[in-house]
């Protein structure tokens, strides 16, 4: 899968049209789903973790306490 992702990045960088990258992404997404890999589900945990960290940091800033 990593080699597929690298190839996708190469194709996107080489594309000259905004629609071409979107088509590449749809094909890549379909391939991942065909392999029973759901990239959205995989992304949920790190996104939620970063969000929670941001909330903790904001609360610490308001309280004046250092973040542990």
TAHUBEL-V175194 format. One record per residue. RES is the residue in one small letter. PHI is phi in whole degrees, -180 to 180 (NA if undefined). PSI is psi in degrees with one decimal (none if undefined). D_FIRST is the distance of its C-alpha to the first C-alpha in whole Angstrom. Layout:
res: {RES	RES}
phi: {PHI	PHI}
psi: {PSI	PSI}
d_first: {D_FIRST	D_FIRST}
//
This chain:
res: {x	x	x	x	x	x	x	x	x	x	x	x	x	x	x	x	x	x	x	x	x	x	x	x	x	x	x	x	x	x	x	x	x	x	x	x	x	x	x	x	x	x	x	x	x	x	x	x	x	x	x	x	x	x	x	x	x	x	x	x	x	x	x	x	x	x	x	x}
phi: {NA	-62	-66	-64	-65	-64	-65	-61	-62	-64	-64	-65	-67	-84	-71	-103	-115	-69	-78	-62	-59	-62	-64	-61	-66	-63	-66	-62	-61	-62	-64	-63	-65	-62	-88	63	-112	-106	-62	-66	-65	-65	-82	-59	-64	-65	-66	-63	-62	-66	-63	-63	-62	-62	-64	-62	-65	-62	-65	-64	-63	-69	-82	77	-97	-69	-77	-77}
psi: {-35.7	-40.4	-35.7	-42.3	-40.1	-41.1	-40.0	-44.2	-40.1	-44.6	-41.8	-39.9	-32.7	-15.1	142.3	-13.7	148.2	-28.2	-29.9	-49.0	-38.3	-42.7	-41.0	-42.5	-39.2	-40.7	-44.2	-43.9	-43.4	-40.1	-42.1	-44.7	-36.4	-32.3	10.3	33.6	119.7	100.9	-28.0	-43.6	-40.1	-30.2	-20.0	-45.7	-50.4	-35.4	-45.3	-39.6	-44.0	-38.6	-47.0	-40.6	-42.5	-41.0	-43.3	-41.1	-43.1	-42.6	-41.1	-39.7	-39.9	-36.1	-16.4	11.6	144.4	147.0	129.1	none}
d_first: {0	4	5	5	6	9	10	10	12	14	15	16	18	20	21	25	25	24	23	21	18	19	18	15	14	15	14	10	12	13	10	8	12	12	10	12	10	12	11	15	16	13	15	19	19	19	21	23	24	24	27	29	29	30	33	34	34	36	38	39	40	42	44	44	43	40	36	36}
//
